[in-house]
Amino acid sequence: MLIFGFILGQYRRMTRENRFAGICFALAWCFLGTVILSEAADGLAILERCKLTYLPCFEESFELVFLLLFYTANLRIAEKAEL
């Protein structure tokens, strides 16, 4: 938890002046929460022996969106810092 707080503080500092990167970073964490909830629902469906055939498709799509948003935020931060 301490490491998560440190990383979050660093990203807040880096995205303070770059609004687009901040929005991408916030949306990325929202999609990560959605991925975790989708994984939990899929696990519960397996335990209950339900057929949720489309849920893994959405979960994998949310993972891809999370990675792309996080990557875009990092690119915008690097672009702003002229790296």
N, CA, C and O of each residue as an XYZ file, in Angstrom:
332
protein
N       0.819     -1.188      0.000
C       0.000      0.000      0.000
C       0.869      1.260      0.000
O       0.525      2.268     -0.617
N       1.963      1.183      0.681
C       2.882      2.315      0.739
C       3.465      2.613     -0.647
O       3.614      3.771     -1.036
N       3.789      1.553     -1.376
C       4.338      1.725     -2.733
C       3.277      2.330     -3.651
O       3.583      3.199     -4.468
N       2.032      1.871     -3.519
C       0.948      2.426     -4.326
C       0.781      3.921     -4.060
O       0.607      4.701     -4.996
N       0.832      4.318     -2.801
C       0.724      5.727     -2.454
C       1.870      6.547     -3.018
O       1.667      7.673     -3.473
N       3.073      5.990     -2.991
C       4.232      6.684     -3.547
C       4.074      6.876     -5.056
O       4.315      7.964     -5.580
N       3.671      5.815     -5.743
C       3.491      5.901     -7.200
C       2.386      6.895     -7.543
O       2.537      7.693     -8.468
N       1.284      6.851     -6.809
C       0.185      7.779     -7.063
C       0.624      9.228     -6.843
O       0.253     10.115     -7.611
N       1.406      9.463     -5.802
C       1.909     10.816     -5.548
C       2.823     11.308     -6.655
O       2.753     12.473     -7.045
N       3.677     10.437     -7.164
C       4.572     10.821     -8.251
C       3.793     11.149     -9.526
O       4.087     12.133    -10.204
N       2.800     10.318     -9.846
C       2.002     10.599    -11.039
C       1.175     11.866    -10.880
O       0.986     12.602    -11.849
N       0.682     12.133     -9.688
C      -0.046     13.385     -9.467
C       0.838     14.590     -9.709
O       0.414     15.582    -10.303
N       2.071     14.494     -9.243
C       3.013     15.586     -9.431
C       3.328     15.767    -10.916
O       3.432     16.895    -11.397
N       3.478     14.664    -11.637
C       3.844     14.753    -13.056
C       2.675     15.189    -13.934
O       2.890     15.792    -14.985
N       1.438     14.895    -13.522
C       0.289     15.249    -14.355
C      -0.378     16.544    -13.918
O      -1.434     16.899    -14.442
N       0.212     17.248    -12.979
C      -0.393     18.491    -12.472
C      -0.576     19.516    -13.585
O      -1.609     20.182    -13.648
N       0.398     19.646    -14.446
C       0.337     20.646    -15.525
C      -0.222     20.084    -16.825
O      -0.584     20.847    -17.720
N      -0.295     18.792    -16.938
C      -0.745     18.152    -18.170
C      -2.122     17.536    -17.932
O      -2.231     16.411    -17.446
N      -3.161     18.274    -18.274
C      -4.536     17.842    -17.992
C      -4.902     16.555    -18.725
O      -5.546     15.679    -18.148
N      -4.504     16.433    -19.976
C      -4.848     15.241    -20.762
C      -4.225     13.990    -20.152
O      -4.880     12.951    -20.069
N      -2.978     14.079    -19.727
C      -2.320     12.928    -19.104
C      -3.000     12.568    -17.783
O      -3.130     11.390    -17.452
N      -3.426     13.564    -17.042
C      -4.133     13.308    -15.791
C      -5.456     12.598    -16.004
O      -5.818     11.696    -15.248
N      -6.175     13.011    -17.039
C      -7.453     12.364    -17.354
C      -7.223     10.925    -17.797
O      -7.950     10.023    -17.381
N      -6.224     10.708    -18.630
C      -5.900      9.346    -19.072
C      -5.504      8.465    -17.895
O      -5.899      7.302    -17.817
N      -4.722      9.028    -16.983
C      -4.280      8.273    -15.815
C      -5.471      7.908    -14.920
O      -5.566      6.776    -14.447
N      -6.369      8.857    -14.689
C      -7.546      8.586    -13.856
C      -8.465      7.554    -14.510
O      -8.971      6.655    -13.839
N      -8.677      7.685    -15.814
C      -9.511      6.715    -16.519
C      -8.879      5.330    -16.528
O      -9.583      4.323    -16.456
N      -7.556      5.277    -16.614
C      -6.874      3.985    -16.590
C      -7.143      3.261    -15.277
O      -7.386      2.054    -15.275
N      -7.102      3.983    -14.165
C      -7.363      3.341    -12.873
C      -8.826      2.946    -12.734
O      -9.131      1.951    -12.077
N      -9.733      3.702    -13.338
C     -11.147      3.303    -13.338
C     -11.338      2.004    -14.107
O     -12.077      1.122    -13.670
N     -10.676      1.885    -15.248
C     -10.782      0.653    -16.022
C     -10.114     -0.513    -15.306
O     -10.557     -1.652    -15.447
N      -9.064     -0.255    -14.547
C      -8.444     -1.330    -13.775
C      -9.418     -1.861    -12.725
O      -9.488     -3.068    -12.495
N     -10.164     -0.969    -12.092
C     -11.194     -1.417    -11.155
C     -12.257     -2.259    -11.839
O     -12.733     -3.245    -11.275
N     -12.632     -1.870    -13.060
C     -13.605     -2.636    -13.825
C     -13.062     -4.015    -14.171
O     -13.800     -5.000    -14.143
N     -11.782     -4.089    -14.494
C     -11.151     -5.382    -14.794
C     -11.202     -6.287    -13.569
O     -11.521     -7.470    -13.684
N     -10.893     -5.742    -12.411
C     -10.897     -6.545    -11.183
C     -12.307     -7.044    -10.874
O     -12.485     -8.201    -10.495
N     -13.305     -6.180    -11.033
C     -14.688     -6.604    -10.810
C     -15.124     -7.660    -11.817
O     -15.843     -8.593    -11.460
N     -14.702     -7.526    -13.068
C     -15.041     -8.521    -14.087
C     -14.402     -9.871    -13.773
O     -15.030    -10.916    -13.945
N     -13.158     -9.847    -13.313
C     -12.488    -11.084    -12.925
C     -13.209    -11.754    -11.762
O     -13.374    -12.974    -11.745
N     -13.637    -10.953    -10.789
C     -14.356    -11.502     -9.637
C     -15.699    -12.098    -10.060
O     -16.081    -13.168     -9.587
N     -16.410    -11.410    -10.945
C     -17.690    -11.919    -11.424
C     -17.502    -13.203    -12.222
O     -18.316    -14.121    -12.124
N     -16.446    -13.272    -13.001
C     -16.160    -14.482    -13.768
C     -15.823    -15.642    -12.836
O     -16.272    -16.768    -13.054
N     -15.040    -15.373    -11.809
C     -14.721    -16.419    -10.837
C     -15.956    -16.903    -10.099
O     -16.110    -18.102     -9.864
N     -16.836    -15.980     -9.730
C     -18.077    -16.360     -9.064
C     -18.961    -17.183    -10.000
O     -19.600    -18.142     -9.567
N     -19.000    -16.815    -11.269
C     -19.802    -17.566    -12.238
C     -19.261    -18.985    -12.393
O     -20.040    -19.925    -12.550
N     -17.963    -19.151    -12.351
C     -17.374    -20.492    -12.442
C     -17.742    -21.311    -11.206
O     -18.087    -22.488    -11.316
N     -17.668    -20.686    -10.032
C     -18.022    -21.401     -8.803
C     -19.499    -21.784     -8.766
O     -19.856    -22.846     -8.257
N     -20.346    -20.928     -9.300
C     -21.782    -21.189     -9.314
C     -22.218    -22.006    -10.523
O     -23.399    -22.328    -10.659
N     -21.287    -22.342    -11.395
C     -21.540    -23.115    -12.624
C     -22.551    -22.436    -13.543
O     -23.444    -23.074    -14.099
N     -22.382    -21.118    -13.685
C     -23.205    -20.336    -14.614
C     -22.462    -20.191    -15.931
O     -21.234    -20.263    -15.978
N     -23.208    -19.989    -16.982
C     -22.602    -19.765    -18.288
C     -22.599    -18.271    -18.592
O     -23.613    -17.715    -19.016
N     -21.456    -17.624    -18.373
C     -21.265    -16.221    -18.755
C     -20.193    -16.186    -19.829
O     -19.036    -15.868    -19.554
N     -20.581    -16.513    -21.045
C     -19.596    -16.682    -22.108
C     -19.033    -15.365    -22.608
O     -17.920    -15.345    -23.133
N     -19.756    -14.268    -22.466
C     -19.286    -12.988    -23.000
C     -18.472    -12.183    -21.998
O     -17.778    -11.244    -22.389
N     -18.538    -12.520    -20.736
C     -17.834    -11.751    -19.715
C     -16.315    -11.726    -19.920
O     -15.722    -10.658    -19.767
N     -15.651    -12.839    -20.258
C     -14.206    -12.757    -20.501
C     -13.835    -11.850    -21.674
O     -12.762    -11.246    -21.675
N     -14.710    -11.751    -22.663
C     -14.439    -10.858    -23.800
C     -14.396     -9.406    -23.327
O     -13.496     -8.653    -23.699
N     -15.368     -9.021    -22.511
C     -15.391     -7.660    -21.985
C     -14.214     -7.413    -21.051
O     -13.609     -6.342    -21.075
N     -13.894     -8.407    -20.231
C     -12.788     -8.247    -19.283
C     -11.464     -8.032    -20.005
O     -10.671     -7.177    -19.611
N     -11.228     -8.796    -21.046
C      -9.995     -8.624    -21.822
C      -9.983     -7.292    -22.560
O      -8.927     -6.676    -22.706
N     -11.135     -6.844    -23.022
C     -11.216     -5.537    -23.678
C     -10.912     -4.412    -22.690
O     -10.221     -3.452    -23.030
N     -11.430     -4.535    -21.467
C     -11.143     -3.537    -20.442
C      -9.662     -3.519    -20.088
O      -9.096     -2.456    -19.830
N      -9.030     -4.697    -20.075
C      -7.582     -4.749    -19.823
C      -6.815     -4.004    -20.912
O      -5.872     -3.267    -20.625
N      -7.226     -4.201    -22.153
C      -6.562     -3.518    -23.264
C      -6.742     -2.006    -23.162
O      -5.795     -1.254    -23.391
N      -7.941     -1.558    -22.822
C      -8.193     -0.125    -22.675
C      -7.351      0.442    -21.538
O      -6.796      1.534    -21.663
N      -7.251     -0.299    -20.415
C      -6.418      0.137    -19.296
C      -4.977      0.329    -19.741
O      -4.369      1.359    -19.451
N      -4.426     -0.654    -20.442
C      -3.031     -0.559    -20.877
C      -2.816      0.594    -21.848
O      -1.811      1.298    -21.759
N      -3.748      0.791    -22.771
C      -3.599      1.879    -23.737
C      -3.702      3.249    -23.068
O      -2.954      4.163    -23.415
N      -4.608      3.398    -22.127
C      -4.721      4.678    -21.416
C      -3.491      4.955    -20.566
O      -3.008      6.086    -20.532
N      -2.980      3.947    -19.883
C      -1.792      4.117    -19.057
C      -0.584      4.455    -19.930
O       0.234      5.301    -19.569
N      -0.480      3.792    -21.072
C       0.606      4.059    -22.016
C       0.502      5.483    -22.570
O       1.509      6.183    -22.679
N      -0.706      5.908    -22.915
C      -0.907      7.261    -23.438
C      -0.553      8.312    -22.391
O       0.066      9.326    -22.713
N      -0.942      8.073    -21.138
C      -0.603      9.017    -20.065
C       0.910      9.131    -19.916
O       1.441     10.233    -19.772
N       1.604      7.998    -19.952
C       3.061      8.027    -19.833
C       3.714      8.722    -21.021
O       4.697      9.445    -20.853
N       3.180      8.510    -22.212
C       3.726      9.199    -23.388
C       3.530     10.709    -23.292
O       4.432     11.474    -23.636
N       2.361     11.141    -22.829
C       2.103     12.579    -22.689
C       3.011     13.207    -21.630
O       3.474     14.336    -21.793
N       3.264     12.466    -20.541
C       4.181     12.976    -19.506
C       5.581     13.106    -20.066
O       6.254     14.109    -19.829
N       6.030     12.102    -20.807
C       7.369     12.147    -21.399
C       7.459     13.252    -22.436
O       8.490     13.918    -22.534
N       6.406     13.464    -23.210
C       6.394     14.523    -24.218
C       6.469     15.904    -23.567
O       7.164     16.797    -24.053
N       5.747     16.063    -22.468
C       5.769     17.352    -21.750
C       7.146     17.630    -21.135
O       7.584     18.779    -21.073
N       7.826     16.561    -20.680
C       9.145     16.716    -20.071
C      10.265     16.730    -21.120
O      11.444     16.854    -20.786
N       9.873     16.599    -22.392
C      10.809     16.581    -23.514
C      11.880     15.491    -23.354
O      13.075     15.735    -23.520
N      11.411     14.300    -23.031
C      12.326     13.160    -22.902
C      12.529     12.457    -24.227
O      13.270     11.476    -24.298
